[in-house]
Amino acid sequence: MMSAQIIDGKAVSAKIRGGLKAQAQELINNGIIPGLATIRVGEDPASKLYLKLKHKACSEVGVYSEDHVLAEDTGEKEVIAQIKKINQDANIHGILLQLPLPKPLDSRDILAEIDPRKDVDGITPTNLGRLVNGSKGFIPATPKGVLRLLDEYGIELEAKKATVIGRSVIVGKPLYLLLLSRNATVTMCHSRTRDVTEHTKDADILVSAVGSPGLVTADMVKEGGVVVDVGTTKTESGLAGDVDFEHVKEKAAYITPVPGGVGPMTISMLVENTVLAAQNSAGF
Amino acid sequence: MMSAQIIDGKAVSAKIRGGLKAQAQELINNGIIPGLATIRVGEDPASKLYLKLKHKACSEVGVYSEDHVLAEDTGEKEVIAQIKKINQDANIHGILLQLPLPKPLDSRDILAEIDPRKDVDGITPTNLGRLVNGSKGFIPATPKGVLRLLDEYGIELEAKKATVIGRSVIVGKPLYLLLLSRNATVTMCHSRTRDVTEHTKDADILVSAVGSPGLVTADMVKEGGVVVDVGTTKTESGLAGDVDFEHVKEKAAYITPVPGGVGPMTISMLVENTVLAAQNSAGF
């Protein structure tokens, strides 16, 4: 049996960041420094780590970035006031509110205040709605990164059977809409699905975005299928995906590793969206 | 073999309209006449018929309605100017732009101009996005009507397998999101799906929203399943759904007829959304 081709998110990401660097430079040559503002509420260690990686990627590419940190007990009104201030800041083209927010903040109410033109996370109702009706808008970074990886490896989506496990607003649902826009026949499974395997075993493309190590075992995967692992769970032995990589890679045709698969792409797509926002603001 | 229970959209609709009449009266007692404005561009006969039914339903319930008719060759700017004018009209709580628009008008650009608070068709990016992130907003009339019918007949959706055929922005995609929000495992099929039957034959709930008479035959349906027919095609022998009603009703447990199934519900839900918009405007 052949072992799957490993989809190298790190390599694809490096290539993309090279291209973004050139685009950022072109903007800078035209007097526009692309700028990202991140907002963090509270001291969640995972959020801090993700933000560090995001700012590092911005810096590598030549995108200005700043981090706004609010105390754990900040109220909704104050978070919204911060967003509104940055909405008005002409030096900032992209705004990222790092999720999850501490309780009892409702992220939906707060996210809706981000100017859709600066919504580089693609998470405002306006940009999510554009994904539904197929008009131009910002696409959330992780699903955008998944599609880009598949495209880079020449994996055809047209008329393919795709199954997405996990229905989050930031990954599962936008990915479902993107796969549909590429003419895949898409099934979405989630925590209430009776028999997940029934929906995965014939899937040409299987994406798991749950955050549950070992969820996807070899018996759930189609021989010769494509398996994309969006799960990232911190374990004692390091970062773990949803997929039983060692066994699934003996059955699939393509597989993304964790780490080094979708993760680097998420960050690159955020930077790409920021550069795009700067280009839009300049009428490029 | 038992024959399916026929889901009576006309009867459910009549009941709903009775309730809406009372709600409209309560608004009127408080000095607010709920108002709907429809906009039609051009002379499409089907659009004219649908609008006639919508205005008739408003009148029955005690909702004020007015019809704005623009010439076939009206430009995008003029249609948007009309929308903006009605956005400002305090007497109008709901705006419905009748689709399809004549070419070359792009409905997406134009619909995006409707004030989301008056978007009783649930078709602006903002309201579609709210369907994705699960926040409160207007739900498009037809998918809302489908869910209401299923609820009225006590049909459980939790953990059920649902398949939707047809991925329109106004029916298929919102319905997919609604079924998902009710914890169904949902598959969406469309014109590029290789083998539709594979996805329908085990579906507990099957919804067809294509507009292709005879598309859904008995062999495609699960024994004891629920079949909802959203298709409406004008034929020589009258209005036809997508489903081969005579044969499928011998196999399914529940089935909606055409006419008299989803159709009346669509109109009732539009009126309901208008009453809701008037209530929102009054802070009810």
Interface residues (C-beta under 8 A of the other chain):
Chain A: R108 D109 L111 A112 I123 T124 P125 T126 N127 L128 G129 R130 L131 V132 N133 G134 S135 G137 E158 A159 K161 R167 V169 K173 P174 L177 L180 N183 T185 V186 T187 M188 C189 H190 R192 T193 R194 H199
Chain B: R108 D109 L111 A112 I123 T124 P125 T126 N127 L128 G129 R130 L131 V132 N133 G134 S135 G137 E158 A159 K161 R167 V169 K173 P174 L177 L180 N183 T185 V186 T187 M188 C189 H190 R192 T193 R194 H199
